[in-house]
Amino acid sequence: MPEATNVLDFVAPVGRENLAGRVYEELRTALFEGRMRPGQRLKIRDLAAAMQVSETPVREAVVQLARERALRLEAARSITVAGLSLQQYLELRTIRLELEGLAAEAAALRITPGDLGTLERAHAALAAAEAAEEATAANRANWAFHHTLYAAAAMPELLSLIESIWLRNGPMHAFLYPEARPTYPGRHRHLDIIEGLRARDPEATRAALRADLMEGGANLVALLGRQERDTAWTAPP
């Protein structure tokens, strides 16, 4: 398994206004985009240095993300990125199919030309990143695509629920490249989603979104299954 990403690589400096909120958003985005890997250990001091802030706003953000089950506080100074078991991943995927499918339906009726352009650019960036084997860029583009789609539904409460799940699901995407790259039996399902949106067809858009989650995540499900079987096989009695 690849080594954990260096803490300095996945966060950026933040401005001085409303530090706690800005630190929280920076860490949250890193989780959404799969820039942090499950099990990765974090240190408040290192995070603070990377974002060029004091430790207090970082500590506040970490505590909030731990409440949201995206991070784990295992001891006074031990912070790790939370992961998901195969069972948890599949349960959350079942919920995502409903919530994200509902958002896709609503987006089909409310999508703007600007949103469509953003989706097309995000997918083009994803395809280019995959071709160049740039995992971080691919995960960033994938989150941009999905978040734009769900925001286009103009249902802020629904978007908040979806984001709460992606906080926990996002780090799992760190396993996608190269171990579990998304594959599809036909063309990429993002193209089907865009086609459904252009036609303003809620049912087709929802069906394409559901197929994207099922087909695109199939290799990740298989990888999690292998990891759990290997762990069970090597664990001491």
C-alpha positions in Angstrom: 0.0 0.0 0.0 1.4 3.5 -0.9 2.8 5.6 1.9 0.6 8.1 3.6 0.6 11.6 1.9 3.0 14.1 3.6 0.9 16.5 5.7 2.4 19.5 4.0 1.1 18.3 0.6 -2.6 18.2 1.2 -3.3 21.5 3.1 -2.6 25.0 2.1 -2.1 28.3 4.0 -5.3 30.0 5.1 -6.1 33.7 5.5 -6.2 35.3 8.9 -9.9 36.1 9.0 -12.2 33.6 10.8 -9.3 31.2 11.2 -11.2 28.4 12.8 -13.8 28.3 10.0 -11.2 28.5 7.3 -9.1 25.8 8.8 -12.1 23.6 9.1 -13.1 24.2 5.4 -9.5 23.5 4.2 -9.4 20.1 6.1 -12.9 19.3 5.0 -12.1 19.9 1.4 -9.0 17.7 1.8 -11.3 14.9 3.1 -13.8 15.4 0.3 -11.1 15.2 -2.3 -9.4 12.1 -1.0 -6.2 13.9 -0.2 -6.0 12.1 3.1 -5.8 8.3 3.4 -7.7 6.2 6.0 -5.5 5.5 8.9 -3.1 8.4 8.2 -1.8 10.0 11.4 -2.0 13.7 11.8 -0.4 16.1 14.2 -1.9 19.5 15.2 1.5 21.1 15.2 2.3 20.0 11.7 -1.1 21.0 10.4 -0.8 24.4 12.0 2.6 24.9 10.4 1.4 23.8 7.0 -1.5 26.2 7.1 0.5 29.0 8.7 -1.8 29.4 11.7 -1.7 28.8 15.4 -2.6 25.5 16.9 -5.9 26.7 18.4 -8.0 26.9 15.2 -6.6 23.6 14.0 -7.5 21.9 17.3 -11.0 23.3 17.1 -11.4 22.1 13.5 -10.0 18.7 14.3 -12.5 18.3 17.2 -15.4 19.3 15.0 -14.3 16.8 12.3 -14.0 14.1 15.0 -17.6 14.8 16.0 -18.5 14.2 12.4 -16.7 10.9 12.4 -14.2 12.0 9.7 -11.3 11.9 12.1 -10.6 9.8 15.1 -9.2 11.2 18.4 -7.7 8.0 19.9 -5.8 9.7 22.7 -5.0 13.2 23.8 -2.4 13.6 21.0 -3.3 10.8 18.5 -5.4 11.9 15.5 -6.0 9.6 12.5 -8.2 9.8 9.4 -11.2 7.5 9.8 -11.8 4.8 7.3 -14.8 2.6 6.5 -15.2 -1.2 6.7 -16.7 -2.9 3.7 -20.0 -3.2 5.6 -20.0 0.5 6.4 -19.0 1.5 2.9 -21.9 -0.6 1.4 -24.4 0.8 3.9 -23.4 4.3 3.1 -23.5 3.6 -0.6 -27.1 2.4 -0.2 -27.9 5.8 1.4 -25.9 7.7 -1.2 -27.9 6.0 -4.0 -31.1 7.5 -2.6 -29.8 10.9 -1.5 -27.5 11.6 -4.5 -30.1 10.1 -6.8 -32.7 12.6 -5.5 -30.2 15.5 -6.0 -29.5 14.3 -9.5 -33.3 14.3 -10.3 -33.7 17.8 -8.9 -30.6 19.1 -10.8 -32.1 17.9 -14.1 -34.9 20.3 -13.6 -32.8 23.3 -12.4 -29.5 22.9 -14.1 -28.1 26.1 -15.7 -25.8 26.4 -18.8 -23.1 27.6 -16.5 -23.4 24.5 -14.3 -23.3 22.2 -17.3 -20.1 23.9 -18.5 -18.6 23.4 -15.1 -19.5 19.7 -15.1 -18.0 19.2 -18.6 -14.8 20.9 -17.5 -14.6 18.8 -14.3 -15.1 15.6 -16.3 -12.5 16.6 -18.8 -10.0 17.3 -16.0 -10.8 13.9 -14.5 -10.2 12.1 -17.8 -6.9 14.0 -18.3 -5.7 13.3 -14.7 -6.5 9.6 -15.1 -4.6 9.4 -18.4 -1.6 11.1 -16.7 -1.9 8.8 -13.7 -2.3 11.9 -11.4 -4.4 10.5 -8.5 -4.8 13.7 -6.5 -5.9 15.6 -9.5 -8.4 12.9 -10.5 -10.0 12.8 -7.1 -10.2 16.6 -7.0 -11.9 16.7 -10.4 -14.3 13.9 -9.4 -15.4 15.8 -6.2 -15.8 18.9 -8.3 -18.1 17.1 -10.7 -20.3 15.5 -8.0 -20.5 18.6 -5.8 -21.5 20.8 -8.8 -24.2 18.3 -9.7 -25.6 18.1 -6.2 -25.4 21.9 -5.6 -27.3 22.4 -8.8 -30.3 20.7 -7.2 -30.7 23.9 -5.1 -31.7 21.9 -2.1 -29.3 23.0 0.7 -30.5 20.6 3.4 -30.1 17.7 1.0 -26.6 19.0 0.0 -25.6 19.2 3.7 -26.6 15.5 4.2 -24.7 14.4 1.1 -21.6 16.3 2.3 -21.7 14.7 5.7 -21.5 11.3 4.1 -18.8 12.4 1.6 -16.7 13.5 4.6 -16.4 9.9 5.6 -16.4 8.4 2.1 -13.9 10.8 0.5 -10.8 9.4 2.1 -11.7 6.0 0.7 -11.0 7.4 -2.7 -7.3 7.6 -1.8 -7.4 3.8 -2.6 -8.8 4.3 -6.1 -5.5 5.0 -7.9 -3.9 2.7 -8.8 -5.4 -0.1 -6.7 -9.1 0.3 -7.6 -9.4 2.6 -10.6 -13.1 3.2 -11.6 -14.1 1.2 -14.7 -17.3 1.0 -16.7 -18.7 -1.5 -19.1 -19.4 1.2 -21.6 -18.6 4.9 -21.7 -18.0 6.9 -18.5 -21.2 7.4 -16.6 -20.4 11.1 -16.1 -21.2 11.5 -19.8 -24.6 9.9 -19.3 -25.3 12.2 -16.4 -24.5 15.2 -18.5 -26.6 13.9 -21.3 -29.6 13.4 -18.9 -29.1 16.9 -17.5 -29.1 18.4 -21.0 -32.3 16.6 -21.9 -33.8 17.7 -18.5 -34.7 14.1 -17.9 -34.8 13.4 -14.1 -35.2 9.7 -14.4 -32.3 9.3 -16.9 -30.0 11.5 -14.8 -30.8 9.6 -11.6 -30.2 6.2 -13.4 -26.9 7.4 -14.7 -25.8 8.7 -11.3 -26.7 5.4 -9.6 -24.8 3.4 -12.3 -21.8 5.7 -11.8 -21.8 4.9 -8.0 -22.3 1.1 -8.5 -20.0 0.6 -11.5 -17.4 3.2 -10.7 -17.1 1.9 -7.1 -17.0 -1.9 -7.9 -13.3 -2.2 -7.9 -13.1 -0.4 -4.5 -15.6 -2.8 -3.1 -13.5 -5.7 -4.3 -10.4 -4.1 -2.8 -12.0 -3.6 0.6 -13.1 -7.2 0.5 -9.6 -8.4 -0.2 -8.1 -6.2 2.5 -10.5 -7.6 5.1 -9.9 -11.2 4.1 -6.2 -10.6 4.2 -6.4 -9.0 7.7 -8.6 -11.9 9.0 -6.1 -14.4 7.6 -3.0 -12.8 9.1 -4.5 -11.8 12.4 -3.2 -13.7 15.5 -5.6 -16.0 17.3 
